Amino acid sequence: MALRILVVEDEMTIALMMEEMLTDLGHVVVELPMRLAPALAAAQTAAIDFAFLDINLDGVKSYPVAEVLRDRGIPFVFATGYGASGVDPAFADRRVLQKPFDRAELAAEIARLGQPPHTDHTPCSYRP
Amino acid sequence: MEFEAGAPLDRFSQIVAGQDWVASPLGPPEQWSPSLRTTAEILLRSQAQIILFWGPEFVAIYNAAYMPTIGDKHPRALGRPARENWAELWDDLEPLLEGVRRSGQAFSAKDRPFYLERHGYGETVYFDVSYSAVPEADGSVGGVLCIVSETTERVLAQRRLAESETRFRALVNASSDVIYRMGPDWSEMLALDGRGLLADTAAPRQGWLDTYILPGDQDMIRNATRDAIQAMVPFQLEHRVIQKDGSIGWTSSRAVPILDDAGQVIEWFGAASDVTVRRQASEHLQLVVHELNHRVKNSLAMVQAIAAQTFRNIADPEATHDAQARFAARLGALAQANDLLTGERWTGASLAAAIGLAIEPFRRDLDCFTLDGPEIQISSKTALALTLAFHELAANAVKYGALSDDRGRIAIAWSRYDGDDGPRVRLEWREADGPPVTLPQQRGFGSRLIERGLAGELNGTVELRFPPDGVRCLIDAPLPTEADD
């Protein structure tokens, strides 16, 4: 099933790679915002099924975007170089993808769709 | 010389009795005046240090108690004129004795210094002295009675104590440390010299913890002092303090117990140095290490992303070789951008510097690139993205565009203008005088990075055009405002 996915990632090389990986997996990256304002706009208006959310957007935290996604009931996971310890306690129940990650890890996150996010608290670990 | 019956005759008195007084200017005791005899008998019986200088020549008669104060002058000094045996200080002594003898007035002094040779060398010694006239029957002055008490040891001890006190004060003043004194059980602070860092405590008082220590730290301090008291070891602790201005600082504090003769603690004496700057530096270092860790991981993720896209869908060996060269060049651009930003301590960089860095490896001669535009400061991330994007533009120009022959040139120009939502920048990359441009058959990673990646990074628009007279790249983006930083 092709999903419409929002990727919020402030590092353009990584954003492009994620877009390519997700495209290879058969999904559509509908928006690729790299800063808070366009990310917030996309989260509020775009028709999306899933989102990957970088936490630090050029020094600005992306939690307002997370709040919008949560309120809309859109599943999402964080993707960050800081690891799970860097996540705001308000979103402690969300999964955190540790950079760098590969295509299989992206696919695994999407495959969890349908499971309520709070049923699985185990952090996903980086596989070397 | 005879003594009254029953009076104890010590050895020295026997010496006096056995002295060859015929050779003395005083003659034998039988011929002495009643006044001299009486005075001599009194001093010989006395336990005090006494010497009598008799007659105009100040002939010396002294007792056993006095003997140690003149060392090797005894026994030759006994019964001899003072000048013979006190030659080294005669200039000092004679006026004193002569003054008493002539005036009849007593002379006394405390800790009076005298230069004396009594053990084969000269030394300054100290005496409490009382010189008084001894009258003859006719009222004239027969001699000078000197009752003395040597105080040399006490004077030197006091002097050493004063010097020690002076050195201690100098030490305290030379140090910038806070100095404090605490009662035996630390419940009372006796005094604290805050050195401008902490509030001073001039008089003993309880409740000092509330003045100097945050409520949350007070138990820790109590425990540390209790341990020091129980084990009778120096108190030593690095802890936070409330400074005089109300701010929070750090001190490294150490106090030692001062004991009385019975081994009981009289007080604790301590010094505390201000280590606030070091603690802050240490905390800052923690932050830097944490941030560095993030950057390293981010860089690895970028390298992974660049590799994944550079080596995507490669079939033949020649293309692999080409891709490897591109990958190395892209990592080179990334490393260069890191150098630029490290030089600026990752606070940002200028637009011109970021572009200049990207094109530098492709600069064939001085004229092939021109850069023209105002100084614009951009964030570290934007600088990194611009360097990577312009690296792709330049690499493409060398391979397919204006720099693929030796006549082409590239003009990079930008200007600032006011948009609806604030200041913006418009930038154009314009290739000219190269071979005719043909539309590329497929768009690679470089094109995506420029058009989609850079556009997202700048939150603006980036457009690549391929007119026959030269490739163009048009960028339009908002300029960062203070609020974005």
Chai-1 contact restraints between the chains, C-beta under 6 A:
chainA,res_idxA,chainB,res_idxB,connection_type,confidence,min_distance_angstrom,max_distance_angstrom,comment,restraint_id
A,E11,B,M302,contact,1.0,0.0,6.0,A-B,restraint_1
A,M12,B,A385,contact,1.0,0.0,6.0,A-B,restraint_2
A,M12,B,G453,contact,1.0,0.0,6.0,A-B,restraint_3
A,M12,B,G456,contact,1.0,0.0,6.0,A-B,restraint_4
A,M12,B,E457,contact,1.0,0.0,6.0,A-B,restraint_5
A,T13,B,M302,contact,1.0,0.0,6.0,A-B,restraint_6
A,T13,B,A305,contact,1.0,0.0,6.0,A-B,restraint_7
A,T13,B,I306,contact,1.0,0.0,6.0,A-B,restraint_8
A,I14,B,A301,contact,1.0,0.0,6.0,A-B,restraint_9
A,I14,B,A305,contact,1.0,0.0,6.0,A-B,restraint_10
A,L16,B,R448,contact,1.0,0.0,6.0,A-B,restraint_11
A,L16,B,G453,contact,1.0,0.0,6.0,A-B,restraint_12
A,M17,B,A305,contact,1.0,0.0,6.0,A-B,restraint_13
A,M17,B,A308,contact,1.0,0.0,6.0,A-B,restraint_14
A,M17,B,Q309,contact,1.0,0.0,6.0,A-B,restraint_15
A,L32,B,G456,contact,1.0,0.0,6.0,A-B,restraint_16
A,M34,B,G456,contact,1.0,0.0,6.0,A-B,restraint_17
A,M34,B,E457,contact,1.0,0.0,6.0,A-B,restraint_18
A,R35,B,N459,contact,1.0,0.0,6.0,A-B,restraint_19
A,P38,B,N459,contact,1.0,0.0,6.0,A-B,restraint_20
A,D58,B,S379,contact,1.0,0.0,6.0,A-B,restraint_21
A,D58,B,K381,contact,1.0,0.0,6.0,A-B,restraint_22
A,G81,B,H294,contact,1.0,0.0,6.0,A-B,restraint_23
A,G81,B,K297,contact,1.0,0.0,6.0,A-B,restraint_24
A,G81,B,N298,contact,1.0,0.0,6.0,A-B,restraint_25
A,Y82,B,H294,contact,1.0,0.0,6.0,A-B,restraint_26
A,K99,B,K297,contact,1.0,0.0,6.0,A-B,restraint_27
A,K99,B,A301,contact,1.0,0.0,6.0,A-B,restraint_28
A,P100,B,L300,contact,1.0,0.0,6.0,A-B,restraint_29
A,P100,B,A301,contact,1.0,0.0,6.0,A-B,restraint_30
A,P100,B,Q304,contact,1.0,0.0,6.0,A-B,restraint_31
